[in-house]
């Protein structure tokens, strides 16, 4: 398989991207998730991801929690 085909396959499977941010009390991720609507059109949703502060060793709780991002009124 050539590099071009492999890159094209990865591009087809891409669903978004995340960026690391430093907050006052914890680090977090912001990003965009891509999906398709009922008409097959690409929709991008802004998200924010925080570490789960309720996570304890050995439990089944998720390590991170994803939230829909909302614009702050400035």
Helices and strands as residue ranges (DSSP letters): H 3-13, E 16-22, E 27-36, E 42-51, E 64-68
